[in-house]
Amino acid sequence: FEHFDDCAIYRLNDTQSIIQTVDFFTPIVDDPYTFGQIAAANALSDIYAMGGMPIFALNIVAFPTDKLDLDILSIILKGGEDKCTEANVKILGGHSIKDDVPKYGLAVTGIIDNEKIIKNNNAKLNDDLILTKPLGTGIITTAIKKDIAKKATIKMAIDVMTSLNNIAAEKINSIKVNACTDITGYGLVGHLHEICKSSNLSAKINYKKIPFIDQVESLAINDIIPGGSKNNLAFFNENISFYKEIRNHQKLMLSDAQTSGGLLISVSKNNSKKLLKELNKNSEFKSSLIGELVSKKEKTIFVINE
């Protein structure tokens, strides 16, 4: 709890532990099947971020049975099931309640080797920081609600959110990394702050090296920003030193609350090139080296633009 790790871990014996997480939310896209896929990928991500292997899941459902056709719920559940099948995870049951607003997600259980647990508090001085997916899903889903997102942008955002982090998890298990977390509700700066604070270090990241989904900056310039992303910047701003040319909309892009985002990995410089090469062999999205860990300073994060 003290370092806000992504999952709960319960030691079974000297070699293995149970790893468990739960996540669910309201629809962020109109298509029920896609919503089911995104919710499942998002729930599975926490297991992958700590180096675990998910093995089964339970559905969590809230649905307005008197307002929406049950066929819609069936399609949501089918999306979740198909995404779990892709991850070789069995859905063994679940629980549902009647509610005015649809909600869906999973409680996921996995197994992890005790010696392979990857926490967020073990980053080392001079580690490189690698990000495995582009940012911007919070801004884009807000644009979708306002009906101003381009079709190509919507497709890319959906591809990002439905993409599993399983391949990245395999790579961080085979090539030693020091710390990892997935980028979700606190945005890049929030989750990076957690790594830095718990590891007693600071970070320097380069805005120009950080990947964003197409159209994100133009939307941000026009203040298409979700409330959660604005809250993230307000909360973490005092811990961040922004290069003087970083504009406010760019600060908000770095704070954007993500759904089913990529992994943020802290890895030694000796292993970072090898890991980056392996990550980019079969991944749909290019992993990027976005910065490094430095000695503890007054500010937690320094954002440059060069």
C-alpha positions in Angstrom: 0.0 0.0 0.0 2.8 2.4 0.9 4.0 2.6 -2.7 0.7 2.3 -4.5 1.7 -0.8 -6.5 -0.7 -2.0 -9.2 -1.7 -5.3 -7.6 -2.2 -7.2 -4.4 0.3 -10.0 -3.9 -0.3 -12.9 -1.5 2.7 -15.2 -0.9 1.7 -18.9 -1.3 5.1 -20.5 -0.6 8.8 -19.8 -1.1 8.6 -19.8 -4.9 5.1 -18.4 -5.9 2.5 -15.9 -5.0 -1.0 -15.1 -6.0 -1.3 -11.7 -7.8 -4.7 -10.0 -8.0 -6.4 -6.8 -9.2 -9.8 -5.4 -9.9 -10.9 -2.7 -12.2 -14.2 -1.6 -13.8 -15.7 1.6 -15.2 -18.5 3.2 -17.3 -18.5 3.1 -21.1 -16.0 5.4 -22.8 -17.0 4.4 -26.4 -20.4 3.9 -27.9 -19.8 0.4 -29.3 -20.6 -2.2 -26.5 -18.2 -4.9 -27.9 -15.3 -2.4 -28.0 -16.2 -1.3 -24.5 -16.0 -4.8 -23.3 -12.6 -5.3 -24.9 -11.2 -2.1 -23.5 -12.4 -2.9 -20.0 -10.9 -6.3 -20.0 -7.5 -5.2 -21.4 -7.4 -2.4 -18.8 -8.1 -4.8 -15.9 -5.5 -7.3 -17.2 -2.8 -4.6 -17.5 -2.1 -4.3 -13.8 -1.1 -8.0 -13.6 1.3 -7.5 -16.6 2.8 -4.3 -15.1 4.1 -6.3 -12.1 5.5 -9.2 -14.1 2.6 -11.6 -13.4 0.7 -14.0 -15.6 -3.1 -13.7 -15.4 -4.9 -17.1 -15.3 -8.6 -16.4 -14.6 -11.0 -13.6 -14.1 -14.5 -12.8 -12.8 -16.9 -10.4 -14.5 -18.2 -7.3 -12.6 -21.3 -5.9 -14.1 -23.8 -3.1 -13.4 -26.6 -2.7 -15.9 -29.9 -0.8 -16.3 -32.1 -3.8 -17.3 -35.2 -1.7 -17.5 -33.6 0.9 -19.8 -31.3 -1.1 -22.1 -31.8 -4.3 -24.0 -30.0 -7.3 -22.4 -28.5 -8.0 -25.9 -26.3 -5.0 -25.3 -24.9 -6.5 -22.1 -24.3 -9.8 -24.0 -22.2 -7.9 -26.5 -20.2 -6.2 -23.8 -19.5 -9.5 -22.1 -18.5 -11.0 -25.5 -16.0 -8.3 -25.9 -14.5 -9.0 -22.5 -14.5 -12.7 -23.1 -12.8 -12.4 -26.5 -10.0 -10.2 -25.1 -9.5 -12.6 -22.2 -9.3 -15.5 -24.7 -6.6 -13.6 -26.6 -4.7 -13.4 -23.3 -5.3 -17.1 -22.6 -7.4 -16.1 -19.5 -10.5 -17.9 -18.5 -13.6 -16.1 -17.2 -15.0 -18.4 -14.5 -18.0 -16.4 -13.4 -18.8 -13.0 -11.9 -21.5 -10.9 -10.3 -24.1 -8.4 -11.6 -26.4 -5.8 -10.1 -29.0 -3.5 -11.5 -27.8 0.1 -11.8 -28.8 3.2 -13.7 -25.4 3.5 -15.5 -23.7 0.5 -17.2 -20.4 -0.5 -15.7 -18.1 -3.4 -16.6 -14.8 -4.8 -15.6 -12.9 -7.8 -14.2 -11.4 -9.1 -11.0 -8.3 -10.8 -12.3 -6.2 -13.5 -10.5 -2.7 -14.6 -11.6 0.4 -16.3 -10.5 3.8 -14.8 -10.1 7.3 -16.1 -9.2 8.5 -14.5 -6.0 11.8 -13.6 -7.5 10.2 -12.0 -10.6 7.9 -9.5 -8.8 8.4 -6.1 -10.4 7.4 -3.2 -8.1 7.3 0.5 -8.7 9.8 1.4 -5.9 13.0 -0.2 -7.1 14.1 2.2 -9.8 17.8 2.9 -9.9 19.9 6.0 -10.4 20.6 6.6 -14.2 17.9 4.1 -15.3 16.4 4.8 -18.7 12.6 5.3 -18.9 10.7 3.5 -21.6 7.0 4.0 -22.5 5.3 1.3 -24.6 2.2 3.0 -25.9 1.3 6.5 -27.1 -0.6 8.8 -24.8 -3.9 10.7 -25.3 -6.8 8.4 -24.8 -8.4 10.6 -22.2 -8.4 13.6 -24.5 -9.6 11.5 -27.4 -12.5 9.9 -25.5 -13.6 13.4 -24.5 -13.5 14.4 -28.1 -15.6 11.3 -29.0 -18.3 12.4 -26.6 -18.3 15.8 -28.2 -18.4 14.2 -31.7 -15.3 16.1 -32.9 -12.7 13.3 -33.1 -11.5 12.1 -36.6 -12.3 8.5 -37.6 -8.6 7.7 -37.9 -7.9 9.1 -34.5 -10.8 7.2 -32.9 -9.5 4.0 -34.5 -6.0 4.5 -33.2 -7.2 5.3 -29.7 -9.4 2.1 -29.7 -6.4 0.1 -30.9 -4.3 1.5 -28.1 -6.9 0.8 -25.4 -7.7 -2.7 -26.7 -4.1 -3.7 -27.1 -2.8 -6.1 -24.4 0.4 -5.4 -22.5 1.2 -9.2 -22.5 4.0 -9.0 -25.0 5.7 -6.2 -23.0 5.3 -8.2 -19.9 7.0 -11.2 -21.4 9.9 -8.9 -22.4 10.4 -7.4 -18.9 10.4 -10.9 -17.5 13.1 -12.0 -19.9 15.3 -8.9 -19.7 15.9 -7.6 -16.2 14.1 -4.3 -15.3 14.2 -2.4 -12.0 10.6 -1.0 -11.8 7.4 -0.8 -13.8 3.9 0.5 -13.7 1.1 1.0 -16.2 -0.2 4.4 -17.2 -3.8 4.8 -16.3 -5.8 7.4 -14.3 -3.0 9.5 -13.0 -1.5 10.1 -16.4 2.2 9.9 -17.3 3.4 12.5 -14.7 1.3 11.0 -11.9 2.6 7.4 -12.4 6.1 8.6 -13.0 5.9 10.6 -9.7 4.9 7.4 -7.9 8.0 5.6 -9.2 10.3 8.5 -8.3 8.9 9.2 -4.9 8.9 5.5 -3.8 12.5 5.0 -5.2 13.8 8.3 -3.7 14.9 9.6 -7.1 13.9 12.3 -9.6 13.3 12.0 -13.4 14.2 14.0 -16.4 11.9 13.4 -19.4 12.0 14.9 -22.9 8.7 16.1 -24.2 9.8 15.7 -27.8 10.5 12.0 -27.2 7.0 11.2 -25.8 4.6 9.6 -28.3 1.0 10.9 -28.6 -1.9 9.6 -30.7 -2.6 11.7 -33.8 -4.8 14.8 -33.2 -4.2 14.9 -29.5 -2.3 18.2 -29.5 -4.8 20.0 -31.7 -7.6 18.8 -29.4 -5.6 19.9 -26.3 -5.0 23.3 -27.8 -8.8 23.7 -28.1 -9.2 22.7 -24.4 -10.8 19.3 -25.2 -9.4 18.0 -21.9 -11.2 15.7 -19.4 -11.7 16.9 -15.8 -9.5 14.1 -14.5 -6.5 15.2 -16.6 -6.9 18.8 -15.3 -7.1 17.5 -11.8 -3.9 15.4 -12.3 -2.0 18.5 -13.4 -3.3 20.6 -10.5 -2.4 17.8 -8.0 1.1 17.0 -9.3 2.2 20.4 -10.7 4.1 21.4 -7.6 6.3 18.4 -8.0 7.2 19.1 -11.6 9.6 21.6 -13.2 8.6 22.3 -16.8 11.0 23.7 -19.4 9.9 27.3 -20.0 8.8 26.6 -23.6 6.3 23.8 -22.5 2.9 25.3 -23.0 -0.1 24.7 -20.7 -1.9 22.4 -23.2 1.3 20.3 -23.4 1.4 20.0 -19.6 -2.2 18.7 -19.7 -1.2 16.2 -22.4 1.4 14.8 -20.0 -1.2 14.7 -17.3 -3.9 13.1 -19.4 -5.8 10.3 -17.6 -5.3 7.1 -19.6 -7.4 4.0 -20.0 -5.5 0.8 -20.7 -2.3 2.7 -21.3 1.1 1.3 -21.9 3.8 0.3 -19.4 6.3 2.8 -18.0 9.5 0.8 -17.4 12.7 1.8 -15.5 15.6 -0.2 -16.8 19.4 0.1 -16.5 21.3 1.7 -19.4 23.0 -1.6 -19.9 19.7 -3.3 -20.7 17.6 -0.5 -22.2 18.7 -0.8 -25.9 18.2 -4.6 -25.8 14.8 -4.2 -24.2 13.7 -1.5 -26.6 14.7 -3.6 -29.5 12.8 -6.6 -28.2 9.7 -4.5 -27.4 9.6 -3.2 -30.9 10.0 -6.5 -32.7 6.4 -7.6 -32.6 4.5 -4.7 -31.0 1.7 -2.8 -32.7 3.0 0.4 -31.1 6.6 1.7 -31.0 8.1 1.8 -27.5 10.1 5.0 -26.9 12.9 6.0 -24.6 11.5 9.1 -23.0 14.0 10.0 -20.3 16.0 8.8 -17.3 16.2 8.7 -13.5 18.5 11.2 -11.8 19.5 11.9 -8.2 16.8 13.2 -5.9 16.2 16.9 -6.3 13.8 19.5 -5.0 11.3 18.6 -7.8 10.4 15.0 -8.7 10.0 15.4 -12.5 11.9 17.7 -14.9 10.3 18.1 -18.3 12.7 19.3 -21.0 11.9 20.0 -24.7 15.0 19.4 -26.8 
